Amino acid sequence: MTGMEKNRWPPGDLVIWIFIMAELLVFGVFFAAYAFTRTNHVELFNTYQLTLDRNAALINTVALITSSYFVVRAVAAIRVDDSRRCFHWLLAALAMGLLFLVVKGAEYHHHFSQGINLNTNTFYMFYLSLTFFHFLHVILGMIILLAVALKARSGGYSAAEHTGVETGASYWHMVDLVWMVLFPLVYVMR
């Protein structure tokens, strides 16, 4: 591929993959602790799981899946040297990330206004900890995507060199993957 960056595996910078693997390990331990604790408190978890807003969680699931699609389109655009489209796809992904934060923030507001916190019970301790930890990762992912978008807008990437776009995309997909496990685990499975 003369003049084009060779598609590498894994895509993006190797350092981000070390970070992603470390993050997935932390979430995996968190998920295992949740599942283990749930098996010892099934009634409690089933009861309080019903207090969660599944519609809001579904909206957030659609928002993150859509955002991942937009990020894929951004990578595809830069691979054909279209910085403008790359920038616009990244903005669309950021909009979906913002939607996620707004919906999740409304959920938190609802629970906090009812006096629910980490000390309410074991279920809420896990729910709030897991989802807030993920919430922080969405914010970090959005900061990364914004930095990538601004660099793409200024022509900082090309078909020949777009490792930064793939690096940001890889992190964003990890954030989405974690939600795809968190959503059914916390909101759906009984």
Buried (B, 14 or more C-beta within 10 A) or exposed (E): EEEBBEEEEEBBBEEBBEBBEEBBEEBEEBBEEBEEBBEEBEEBBEEBBEEBBEEBBBBBBEBBEBBBBBBBBBBEBBBEBBBEBBBBBBBBBBBBBBBBBEBBEEBBEBBEEEEBEEEBBBBBBBBBBBBEBBBEBBBBBBEBBBEBBEBBBEEBBBBEEBBBBBBBBBBBBBBBBBBEBBBEBBBEEE
